[in-house]
Amino acid sequence: MKACPVQFSSNQTTSGNPRPHALKPNSLSLDFQHAGRIQDSFVAAAERKSLLWLAAHTPEWIKPDHLTLLGFISQVMAGASYAFARWNPAWLLACIGFLALNWLGDSLDGTLARFREKQRPRYGFYVDHMMDSVGGTCLMCGLALSGYMDRYIAMGLLVFFLLLSIQSYLATYTLKEFRLSFWGFGPTELRILLCLGNLAVLRWPRVLKPHYRLFDLGGVIGIAGMAGMFVFYTAQNILRLYREERVS
């Protein structure tokens, strides 16, 4: 679910406690302020057009919550497929199917809610990113159990995925900017890379004079890339906030 990012409204005090009138039913929804969405990944333009077309042709009985659940279950099953691939490589192909369903559910739910003008921004933001965190953990645990990737490399990928997520959520609160992609890479690009990796590992499970597992090499590159993104955007945001909130 690509939910509308959360921002606290003027109904909060500087201490973080809500003002009395903010406790009235529905007042939080009325005063809710959206953060700007930053999505500049390589496939963002084509993906946006595809999602709008899908939203316009989605049967009325399919609700955004159905798609959210589809995306979550599919991501969990993708992780399970990696684990099962330890005994049968055919599960790598099944994993591609689950990743495709994960894209459909995770990307279309928010688009469908906006298209039908039935948004629940606070609910959507919270549920979406909790499920992303749990689903991402399941995916990385599956890779760790697959036999195709060293478990420490898989856990390193998980750590930096969660760190980037935390960085993004804090920037949403403090800067009113919700970044969905980093250096041209977003969730869709990562799914594409995983699918290509699944196909490649069936042919070349080991590379470089077959000393290294293909997924280990890809995982190390992924960790280096995410570490660089984390350091860059964290430093950038700290510097920006420091300049915006100078004290004498």
SESE-474912 format. One line per field, with one value per atom (N, C-alpha, C): residue number from 1; residue in one letter; atom name; x, y, z. Coordinates in steps of 0.2 Angstrom, whole numbers, plus 5000, padded with zeros to 4 digits. Atoms other than C-alpha are relative to their C-alpha. Layout:
N
resi	c(NUM_...) .
resn	c(A_...) .
name	c(CA_...) .
u	c(X_...) .
v	c(Y_...) .
w	c(Z_...) .
// end
This chain:
248
resi	c(1_1_1_2_2_2_3_3_3_4_4_4_5_5_5_6_6_6_7_7_7_8_8_8_9_9_9_10_10_10_11_11_11_12_12_12_13_13_13_14_14_14_15_15_15_16_16_16_17_17_17_18_18_18_19_19_19_20_20_20_21_21_21_22_22_22_23_23_23_24_24_24_25_25_25_26_26_26_27_27_27_28_28_28_29_29_29_30_30_30_31_31_31_32_32_32_33_33_33_34_34_34_35_35_35_36_36_36_37_37_37_38_38_38_39_39_39_40_40_40_41_41_41_42_42_42_43_43_43_44_44_44_45_45_45_46_46_46_47_47_47_48_48_48_49_49_49_50_50_50_51_51_51_52_52_52_53_53_53_54_54_54_55_55_55_56_56_56_57_57_57_58_58_58_59_59_59_60_60_60_61_61_61_62_62_62_63_63_63_64_64_64_65_65_65_66_66_66_67_67_67_68_68_68_69_69_69_70_70_70_71_71_71_72_72_72_73_73_73_74_74_74_75_75_75_76_76_76_77_77_77_78_78_78_79_79_79_80_80_80_81_81_81_82_82_82_83_83_83_84_84_84_85_85_85_86_86_86_87_87_87_88_88_88_89_89_89_90_90_90_91_91_91_92_92_92_93_93_93_94_94_94_95_95_95_96_96_96_97_97_97_98_98_98_99_99_99_100_100_100_101_101_101_102_102_102_103_103_103_104_104_104_105_105_105_106_106_106_107_107_107_108_108_108_109_109_109_110_110_110_111_111_111_112_112_112_113_113_113_114_114_114_115_115_115_116_116_116_117_117_117_118_118_118_119_119_119_120_120_120_121_121_121_122_122_122_123_123_123_124_124_124_125_125_125_126_126_126_127_127_127_128_128_128_129_129_129_130_130_130_131_131_131_132_132_132_133_133_133_134_134_134_135_135_135_136_136_136_137_137_137_138_138_138_139_139_139_140_140_140_141_141_141_142_142_142_143_143_143_144_144_144_145_145_145_146_146_146_147_147_147_148_148_148_149_149_149_150_150_150_151_151_151_152_152_152_153_153_153_154_154_154_155_155_155_156_156_156_157_157_157_158_158_158_159_159_159_160_160_160_161_161_161_162_162_162_163_163_163_164_164_164_165_165_165_166_166_166_167_167_167_168_168_168_169_169_169_170_170_170_171_171_171_172_172_172_173_173_173_174_174_174_175_175_175_176_176_176_177_177_177_178_178_178_179_179_179_180_180_180_181_181_181_182_182_182_183_183_183_184_184_184_185_185_185_186_186_186_187_187_187_188_188_188_189_189_189_190_190_190_191_191_191_192_192_192_193_193_193_194_194_194_195_195_195_196_196_196_197_197_197_198_198_198_199_199_199_200_200_200_201_201_201_202_202_202_203_203_203_204_204_204_205_205_205_206_206_206_207_207_207_208_208_208_209_209_209_210_210_210_211_211_211_212_212_212_213_213_213_214_214_214_215_215_215_216_216_216_217_217_217_218_218_218_219_219_219_220_220_220_221_221_221_222_222_222_223_223_223_224_224_224_225_225_225_226_226_226_227_227_227_228_228_228_229_229_229_230_230_230_231_231_231_232_232_232_233_233_233_234_234_234_235_235_235_236_236_236_237_237_237_238_238_238_239_239_239_240_240_240_241_241_241_242_242_242_243_243_243_244_244_244_245_245_245_246_246_246_247_247_247_248_248_248) .
resn	c(M_M_M_K_K_K_A_A_A_C_C_C_P_P_P_V_V_V_Q_Q_Q_F_F_F_S_S_S_S_S_S_N_N_N_Q_Q_Q_T_T_T_T_T_T_S_S_S_G_G_G_N_N_N_P_P_P_R_R_R_P_P_P_H_H_H_A_A_A_L_L_L_K_K_K_P_P_P_N_N_N_S_S_S_L_L_L_S_S_S_L_L_L_D_D_D_F_F_F_Q_Q_Q_H_H_H_A_A_A_G_G_G_R_R_R_I_I_I_Q_Q_Q_D_D_D_S_S_S_F_F_F_V_V_V_A_A_A_A_A_A_A_A_A_E_E_E_R_R_R_K_K_K_S_S_S_L_L_L_L_L_L_W_W_W_L_L_L_A_A_A_A_A_A_H_H_H_T_T_T_P_P_P_E_E_E_W_W_W_I_I_I_K_K_K_P_P_P_D_D_D_H_H_H_L_L_L_T_T_T_L_L_L_L_L_L_G_G_G_F_F_F_I_I_I_S_S_S_Q_Q_Q_V_V_V_M_M_M_A_A_A_G_G_G_A_A_A_S_S_S_Y_Y_Y_A_A_A_F_F_F_A_A_A_R_R_R_W_W_W_N_N_N_P_P_P_A_A_A_W_W_W_L_L_L_L_L_L_A_A_A_C_C_C_I_I_I_G_G_G_F_F_F_L_L_L_A_A_A_L_L_L_N_N_N_W_W_W_L_L_L_G_G_G_D_D_D_S_S_S_L_L_L_D_D_D_G_G_G_T_T_T_L_L_L_A_A_A_R_R_R_F_F_F_R_R_R_E_E_E_K_K_K_Q_Q_Q_R_R_R_P_P_P_R_R_R_Y_Y_Y_G_G_G_F_F_F_Y_Y_Y_V_V_V_D_D_D_H_H_H_M_M_M_M_M_M_D_D_D_S_S_S_V_V_V_G_G_G_G_G_G_T_T_T_C_C_C_L_L_L_M_M_M_C_C_C_G_G_G_L_L_L_A_A_A_L_L_L_S_S_S_G_G_G_Y_Y_Y_M_M_M_D_D_D_R_R_R_Y_Y_Y_I_I_I_A_A_A_M_M_M_G_G_G_L_L_L_L_L_L_V_V_V_F_F_F_F_F_F_L_L_L_L_L_L_L_L_L_S_S_S_I_I_I_Q_Q_Q_S_S_S_Y_Y_Y_L_L_L_A_A_A_T_T_T_Y_Y_Y_T_T_T_L_L_L_K_K_K_E_E_E_F_F_F_R_R_R_L_L_L_S_S_S_F_F_F_W_W_W_G_G_G_F_F_F_G_G_G_P_P_P_T_T_T_E_E_E_L_L_L_R_R_R_I_I_I_L_L_L_L_L_L_C_C_C_L_L_L_G_G_G_N_N_N_L_L_L_A_A_A_V_V_V_L_L_L_R_R_R_W_W_W_P_P_P_R_R_R_V_V_V_L_L_L_K_K_K_P_P_P_H_H_H_Y_Y_Y_R_R_R_L_L_L_F_F_F_D_D_D_L_L_L_G_G_G_G_G_G_V_V_V_I_I_I_G_G_G_I_I_I_A_A_A_G_G_G_M_M_M_A_A_A_G_G_G_M_M_M_F_F_F_V_V_V_F_F_F_Y_Y_Y_T_T_T_A_A_A_Q_Q_Q_N_N_N_I_I_I_L_L_L_R_R_R_L_L_L_Y_Y_Y_R_R_R_E_E_E_E_E_E_R_R_R_V_V_V_S_S_S) .
name	c(N_CA_C_N_CA_C_N_CA_C_N_CA_C_N_CA_C_N_CA_C_N_CA_C_N_CA_C_N_CA_C_N_CA_C_N_CA_C_N_CA_C_N_CA_C_N_CA_C_N_CA_C_N_CA_C_N_CA_C_N_CA_C_N_CA_C_N_CA_C_N_CA_C_N_CA_C_N_CA_C_N_CA_C_N_CA_C_N_CA_C_N_CA_C_N_CA_C_N_CA_C_N_CA_C_N_CA_C_N_CA_C_N_CA_C_N_CA_C_N_CA_C_N_CA_C_N_CA_C_N_CA_C_N_CA_C_N_CA_C_N_CA_C_N_CA_C_N_CA_C_N_CA_C_N_CA_C_N_CA_C_N_CA_C_N_CA_C_N_CA_C_N_CA_C_N_CA_C_N_CA_C_N_CA_C_N_CA_C_N_CA_C_N_CA_C_N_CA_C_N_CA_C_N_CA_C_N_CA_C_N_CA_C_N_CA_C_N_CA_C_N_CA_C_N_CA_C_N_CA_C_N_CA_C_N_CA_C_N_CA_C_N_CA_C_N_CA_C_N_CA_C_N_CA_C_N_CA_C_N_CA_C_N_CA_C_N_CA_C_N_CA_C_N_CA_C_N_CA_C_N_CA_C_N_CA_C_N_CA_C_N_CA_C_N_CA_C_N_CA_C_N_CA_C_N_CA_C_N_CA_C_N_CA_C_N_CA_C_N_CA_C_N_CA_C_N_CA_C_N_CA_C_N_CA_C_N_CA_C_N_CA_C_N_CA_C_N_CA_C_N_CA_C_N_CA_C_N_CA_C_N_CA_C_N_CA_C_N_CA_C_N_CA_C_N_CA_C_N_CA_C_N_CA_C_N_CA_C_N_CA_C_N_CA_C_N_CA_C_N_CA_C_N_CA_C_N_CA_C_N_CA_C_N_CA_C_N_CA_C_N_CA_C_N_CA_C_N_CA_C_N_CA_C_N_CA_C_N_CA_C_N_CA_C_N_CA_C_N_CA_C_N_CA_C_N_CA_C_N_CA_C_N_CA_C_N_CA_C_N_CA_C_N_CA_C_N_CA_C_N_CA_C_N_CA_C_N_CA_C_N_CA_C_N_CA_C_N_CA_C_N_CA_C_N_CA_C_N_CA_C_N_CA_C_N_CA_C_N_CA_C_N_CA_C_N_CA_C_N_CA_C_N_CA_C_N_CA_C_N_CA_C_N_CA_C_N_CA_C_N_CA_C_N_CA_C_N_CA_C_N_CA_C_N_CA_C_N_CA_C_N_CA_C_N_CA_C_N_CA_C_N_CA_C_N_CA_C_N_CA_C_N_CA_C_N_CA_C_N_CA_C_N_CA_C_N_CA_C_N_CA_C_N_CA_C_N_CA_C_N_CA_C_N_CA_C_N_CA_C_N_CA_C_N_CA_C_N_CA_C_N_CA_C_N_CA_C_N_CA_C_N_CA_C_N_CA_C_N_CA_C_N_CA_C_N_CA_C_N_CA_C_N_CA_C_N_CA_C_N_CA_C_N_CA_C_N_CA_C_N_CA_C_N_CA_C_N_CA_C_N_CA_C_N_CA_C_N_CA_C_N_CA_C_N_CA_C_N_CA_C_N_CA_C_N_CA_C_N_CA_C_N_CA_C_N_CA_C_N_CA_C_N_CA_C_N_CA_C_N_CA_C_N_CA_C_N_CA_C_N_CA_C_N_CA_C_N_CA_C_N_CA_C_N_CA_C_N_CA_C_N_CA_C_N_CA_C_N_CA_C_N_CA_C_N_CA_C_N_CA_C_N_CA_C_N_CA_C_N_CA_C_N_CA_C_N_CA_C_N_CA_C_N_CA_C_N_CA_C_N_CA_C_N_CA_C_N_CA_C_N_CA_C_N_CA_C_N_CA_C_N_CA_C_N_CA_C_N_CA_C_N_CA_C_N_CA_C) .
u	c(5004_5000_5004_4996_5008_4995_5005_4998_5003_4998_4998_5004_4996_5012_4997_5003_5008_5004_4997_5011_4996_5004_5006_4997_5003_4994_5002_4999_4994_4996_5003_4983_5004_4995_4999_5003_4996_5008_5007_4993_5027_5003_4998_5028_4998_5002_5020_4993_5006_5004_4994_5006_4987_4997_5004_4978_4993_5006_4961_4995_5004_4951_5002_4998_4961_4998_5003_4953_4993_5007_4936_5000_5001_4930_5001_4998_4937_5004_4996_4946_5007_4993_4963_5000_5000_4957_4999_5002_4950_5006_4994_4966_5007_4994_4978_5003_4997_4991_5005_4996_4999_5007_4993_5018_5001_4998_5025_5003_4997_5028_5006_4995_5045_5001_5000_5045_5004_4996_5059_5004_4997_5063_5000_4999_5068_4994_5006_5051_4994_5006_5040_4995_5005_5032_4996_5003_5028_4995_5004_5022_4994_5006_5011_4994_5005_5002_4996_5002_5000_4995_5004_4993_4993_5006_4980_4995_5004_4974_4997_5003_4972_4995_5005_4963_4994_5006_4951_4996_5003_4947_5000_5001_4947_4993_5007_4930_4998_5002_4920_5001_5000_4920_5007_4993_4939_5001_4999_4943_5008_4993_4960_5003_4998_4961_5001_4998_4960_5007_4993_4975_5005_4994_4985_5001_5000_4981_5004_4997_4986_5008_4993_5003_5003_4996_5007_5001_4999_5003_5005_4996_5012_5007_4993_5028_5002_4998_5027_5001_4999_5025_5006_4993_5040_5005_4995_5050_5000_5001_5043_5003_4998_5047_5008_4993_5065_5003_4998_5066_4999_5001_5058_5005_4996_5070_5007_4994_5084_4999_5001_5076_4998_5003_5068_5001_4999_5075_4994_5006_5058_4996_5003_5052_5002_4997_5063_4995_5004_5051_4993_5006_5036_5001_4999_5044_4999_5001_5044_4992_5007_5025_4997_5002_5023_5002_4997_5034_4996_5004_5023_4993_5006_5007_5001_4998_5016_5000_5000_5019_4993_5007_5001_4996_5004_4994_5003_4997_5007_5000_5000_5007_4993_5007_4988_4996_5005_4980_4999_5000_4985_4997_5002_4982_4992_5008_4964_4997_5003_4960_5000_5000_4965_4996_5005_4956_4993_5007_4940_4998_5000_4943_4997_5002_4941_5006_4994_4957_4999_5000_4961_5008_4993_4978_5004_4996_4983_5000_5001_4976_5005_4996_4984_5008_4993_5001_5003_4998_5002_5000_5000_4996_5004_4996_5005_5008_4993_5022_5002_4999_5020_5000_5000_5016_5006_4993_5031_5005_4995_5042_5000_5001_5035_5001_4999_5035_5007_4993_5052_5005_4997_5058_4999_5001_5050_5004_4996_5058_5007_4993_5075_5002_4999_5073_5000_5000_5068_5006_4993_5084_5005_4995_5094_5000_5002_5086_5001_5001_5087_5006_4994_5105_5004_4997_5108_5003_4997_5113_5003_4998_5124_4995_5005_5113_5002_4997_5124_4999_5002_5122_4993_5008_5103_4998_5001_5103_5002_4997_5114_4995_5005_5101_4994_5006_5087_5001_4998_5096_5000_5000_5099_4993_5007_5081_4996_5004_5074_5003_4997_5087_4997_5002_5082_4992_5007_5063_5000_5000_5066_5002_4998_5075_4995_5005_5061_4994_5005_5048_5001_4999_5057_5001_5000_5060_4993_5007_5041_4997_5002_5038_5003_4997_5051_5001_4999_5053_4994_5006_5035_5002_4998_5043_5001_5000_5040_5003_4996_5053_4999_5001_5049_5005_4994_5065_5006_4994_5083_5005_4996_5095_4997_5003_5083_4997_5002_5079_4994_5006_5062_4998_5003_5052_5000_5001_5048_5006_4993_5066_5003_4997_5071_4997_5004_5057_5003_4998_5063_5007_4994_5081_5000_5000_5076_4997_5002_5066_5005_4994_5081_5005_4995_5092_4997_5003_5080_5001_4998_5082_5007_4993_5100_5003_4997_5104_4998_5001_5096_5005_4995_5109_5007_4993_5124_4999_5001_5122_5007_4993_5141_5003_4997_5151_5007_4993_5169_5004_4996_5178_4997_5005_5164_5002_4998_5170_4994_5004_5156_4992_5007_5137_4997_5002_5128_4996_5004_5116_5004_4996_5130_5003_4997_5139_4994_5005_5122_4998_5001_5119_5005_4995_5135_5000_5001_5133_4994_5006_5115_5001_4998_5122_5004_4996_5135_4996_5004_5122_4995_5005_5109_5004_4996_5123_5002_4999_5128_4994_5006_5110_4998_5002_5107_5005_4995_5123_4998_5001_5120_4993_5007_5101_5000_5000_5104_5004_4996_5118_4997_5004_5108_4994_5006_5093_5002_4997_5103_5002_4997_5112_4994_5006_5095_4996_5003_5087_5004_4995_5102_4999_5000_5101_4993_5007_5082_4998_5002_5082_5007_4994_5098_4997_5002_5098_5006_4995_5108_5004) .
v	c(4994_5000_5006_4994_5016_5006_4996_5026_5007_4993_5045_5000_5000_5049_5005_4997_5055_5007_4995_5072_5002_4998_5079_5007_4993_5094_5005_4995_5110_4999_5001_5102_4996_5003_5095_5006_4995_5105_4998_5001_5107_4994_5006_5093_4994_5006_5081_4997_5002_5080_5003_4997_5083_5005_4995_5098_4997_5003_5095_4999_5000_5099_4995_5005_5087_4993_5007_5072_4999_5001_5075_4995_5005_5061_5003_4998_5063_5007_4993_5080_4998_5002_5071_4999_5001_5066_5006_4994_5083_5005_4996_5092_4997_5004_5079_5003_4997_5086_4995_5005_5076_5003_4998_5076_4999_5000_5078_4993_5007_5061_5001_4999_5060_4993_5006_5046_5001_4999_5047_4994_5006_5029_5000_5001_5023_4998_5002_5015_5004_4996_5028_5002_4997_5036_4995_5005_5020_4996_5003_5012_5004_4996_5027_4999_5000_5026_4993_5007_5007_4999_5000_5009_5004_4996_5022_4996_5004_5011_4994_5006_4996_5002_4997_5007_5001_4998_5013_4993_5007_4994_4995_5005_4986_5000_5000_4979_5003_4996_4988_4996_5004_4974_4999_5000_4974_5007_4994_4986_5001_4999_4994_4995_5005_4983_4993_5007_4967_5000_5000_4973_5000_5000_4977_4993_5007_4959_4996_5004_4952_5002_4998_4962_4997_5003_4956_4993_5007_4938_4998_5001_4938_5000_4999_4945_4994_5005_4932_4993_5006_4918_5000_4999_4925_4998_5002_4923_4992_5007_4905_4997_5003_4901_5000_5000_4906_4994_5005_4895_4993_5007_4880_4999_5001_4883_4996_5004_4875_4993_5007_4858_4999_5000_4862_5007_4994_4876_5003_4998_4877_5005_4995_4887_5007_4994_4901_5004_4997_4903_5002_4999_4902_5007_4993_4917_5006_4995_4927_5002_4999_4925_5004_4997_4930_5007_4993_4945_5005_4997_4950_5002_4998_4949_5005_4995_4958_5007_4993_4973_5002_4998_4972_5003_4998_4973_5006_4995_4984_5007_4994_4997_5003_4998_4997_5002_4999_4998_5008_4992_5017_5003_4997_5021_4999_5002_5013_5005_4995_5023_5007_4993_5039_5001_5000_5035_5001_5000_5032_5005_4995_5046_4997_5004_5034_4999_5000_5038_5000_5000_5034_5001_4999_5042_4998_5002_5039_4992_5007_5021_4997_5003_5017_5001_5000_5024_4995_5005_5014_4993_5007_4998_4998_5001_4999_4999_5000_5002_4994_5006_4989_4994_5006_4976_5000_5000_4981_4998_5002_4979_4993_5007_4962_4996_5004_4956_5000_5000_4962_4996_5004_4953_4993_5007_4937_4999_5001_4939_4999_5000_4942_4993_5006_4927_4994_5005_4916_5000_5000_4921_4997_5003_4917_4992_5007_4900_4996_5003_4897_4995_5003_4891_5003_4996_4903_5006_4994_4917_4999_5001_4918_5004_4997_4921_5007_4993_4936_5005_4995_4944_5002_4999_4942_5004_4996_4949_5008_4993_4964_5004_4996_4968_5002_4998_4967_5006_4994_4979_5007_4994_4992_5002_4999_4990_5004_4997_4994_5007_4994_5008_5006_4996_5016_5002_4999_5014_5005_4995_5023_5007_4993_5037_5003_4997_5039_5002_4998_5039_5006_4994_5052_5006_4994_5063_5002_4998_5062_5004_4996_5069_5006_4994_5082_5004_4996_5088_5000_5000_5084_4998_5003_5074_4992_5007_5056_4997_5002_5048_4992_5007_5032_4997_5003_5030_5003_4998_5032_4999_5001_5036_4996_5003_5030_4993_5006_5014_5000_5001_5010_4993_5007_4995_4996_5004_4990_4998_5002_4991_4994_5005_4980_4993_5006_4967_4997_5002_4967_4997_5003_4964_4993_5007_4949_4995_5004_4942_4998_5002_4943_4996_5004_4936_4993_5007_4921_4996_5003_4917_4999_5001_4920_4994_5005_4909_4993_5007_4894_4998_5002_4895_5001_4999_4902_5001_5000_4898_5003_4997_4903_5003_4995_4916_5001_4998_4922_4994_5006_4905_4996_5000_4898_4999_5000_4903_5004_4996_4915_4998_5001_4912_5007_4994_4924_5005_4996_4930_5003_4997_4933_5006_4995_4944_5006_4995_4953_5003_4997_4955_5005_4995_4963_5006_4994_4975_5004_4996_4979_5003_4998_4981_5007_4994_4994_5005_4995_5003_5003_4998_5004_5004_4997_5009_5007_4994_5023_5005_4996_5029_5002_4998_5029_5005_4995_5039_5006_4994_5051_5004_4997_5055_5002_4998_5055_5006_4994_5068_5006_4995_5078_5003_4997_5079_5003_4996_5083_5007_4993_5097_5005_4995_5104_5002_4998_5103_5005_4996_5111_5007_4993_5126_5003_4998_5127_5002_4999_5127_5002_4997_5137_5004_4996_5144_5004_4996_5158_4998) .
w	c(5000_5000_5000_5000_4995_5003_4996_5008_5000_4999_5010_5006_4995_5021_5006_4994_5039_5002_4997_5046_5006_4994_5063_4998_5001_5062_5005_4995_5071_5007_4994_5084_5005_4996_5092_5004_4997_5105_4999_5001_5105_5004_4996_5118_4997_5003_5106_5003_4998_5116_4997_5004_5107_5004_4996_5112_5001_4998_5120_4994_5006_5104_4995_5005_5094_5002_4998_5104_4997_5003_5096_4994_5006_5084_4994_5007_5066_5000_5001_5070_4998_5003_5067_4993_5007_5050_4996_5003_5046_5000_5000_5051_4998_5002_5044_4994_5005_5033_4996_5003_5019_4999_5001_5016_4992_5007_4998_4999_5002_4989_4995_5005_4981_4997_5004_4968_4994_5006_4955_4998_5002_4952_4992_5007_4935_4996_5003_4931_5002_4996_4941_4995_5005_4925_4997_5003_4917_5005_4995_4933_5002_4998_4937_4995_5005_4921_5000_4999_4923_5006_4994_4940_4999_5001_4935_4995_5004_4921_5004_4996_4933_5005_4995_4946_4996_5004_4932_4998_5003_4927_5006_4994_4945_5001_4998_4949_5006_4994_4962_5006_4994_4974_5003_4997_4976_5003_4996_4989_5002_4998_4994_5005_4994_5010_4997_5003_4999_4997_5003_4989_5005_4994_5005_5002_4997_5011_4995_5005_4994_5000_5000_4994_5006_4994_5012_4999_5001_5009_4995_5005_4993_5002_4998_5001_5005_4995_5015_4996_5004_5002_4996_5004_4992_5004_4996_5007_5002_4999_5010_4994_5006_4992_5000_5000_4994_5005_4995_5010_4997_5003_5000_4994_5005_4986_5002_4997_4997_4998_5002_4992_4993_5007_4975_4997_5003_4964_4996_5004_4955_5004_4996_4970_4998_5002_4963_4995_5005_4949_5003_4996_4961_5003_4997_4970_4995_5005_4954_5000_5001_4953_5007_4994_4972_5000_5000_4969_4996_5004_4955_5003_4996_4966_5005_4995_4979_4997_5003_4967_4999_5001_4962_5006_4994_4979_5004_4996_4987_4997_5004_4973_4998_5002_4968_5005_4994_4985_5001_4999_4988_4994_5006_4970_4999_5001_4970_5005_4995_4986_4998_5002_4979_4993_5006_4962_5002_4998_4971_5005_4995_4983_5007_4994_4998_5004_4996_5007_5008_4993_5025_5002_5000_5026_5006_4994_5044_5001_5000_5044_4995_5006_5027_5001_4999_5032_5005_4994_5048_4998_5002_5041_4995_5006_5025_5002_4998_5033_5005_4996_5047_4996_5004_5034_4996_5004_5023_5005_4996_5038_5002_4998_5043_4993_5006_5025_4997_5002_5021_5005_4995_5037_4997_5003_5030_4994_5006_5013_5001_4999_5020_5004_4996_5032_4995_5005_5017_4996_5003_5008_5004_4996_5023_5001_4999_5024_4993_5006_5005_4998_5002_5004_4994_5006_4989_5003_4997_5001_5007_4994_5016_5005_4996_5031_5003_4998_5037_4995_5005_5021_4999_5000_5021_5006_4995_5038_5000_5001_5033_4995_5004_5019_5004_4996_5031_5005_4996_5043_4997_5004_5030_4997_5002_5023_5006_4995_5040_5002_4999_5043_4995_5006_5026_5002_4999_5031_5006_4994_5048_4998_5002_5040_4996_5004_5027_5005_4996_5041_5004_4996_5052_4995_5005_5036_4999_5001_5033_5006_4994_5051_5000_4998_5052_4993_5006_5033_4996_5004_5027_4993_5006_5013_5001_5000_5010_4994_5006_4999_4999_5002_4990_4996_5004_4980_5002_4998_4983_4994_5006_4969_4994_5006_4956_5001_4999_4965_5005_4996_4973_5001_4999_4978_4994_5006_4961_4996_5003_4954_5004_4996_4969_4998_5002_4964_4994_5007_4946_5001_4999_4952_5003_4997_4963_4995_5006_4948_4996_5004_4937_5003_4997_4950_5001_5000_4952_4994_5006_4934_4999_5002_4933_5005_4995_4949_4998_5003_4940_4995_5005_4927_5003_4998_4936_5008_4993_4955_5003_4998_4957_4994_5005_4948_5002_4999_4947_5001_5000_4944_5006_4995_4954_5007_4993_4971_5004_4997_4975_4998_5002_4976_4997_5003_4964_5005_4995_4978_5005_4995_4990_4997_5003_4977_4999_5001_4973_5007_4993_4992_5003_4998_4996_4996_5004_4982_5003_4997_4989_5007_4993_5007_4999_5001_5000_4998_5003_4990_5005_4995_5004_5006_4994_5017_4997_5003_5005_5000_5000_5003_5007_4993_5022_5002_4997_5026_4996_5004_5011_5003_4999_5015_5008_4993_5034_5001_4999_5033_4997_5004_5020_5004_4996_5031_5007_4994_5047_4999_5002_5038_4999_5001_5032_5006_4994_5048_5005_4996_5057_4997_5003_5045_5001_5000_5046_5008_4993_5065_5004_4997_5070_5006_4993_5088_5001_4998_5094_5006) .
// end
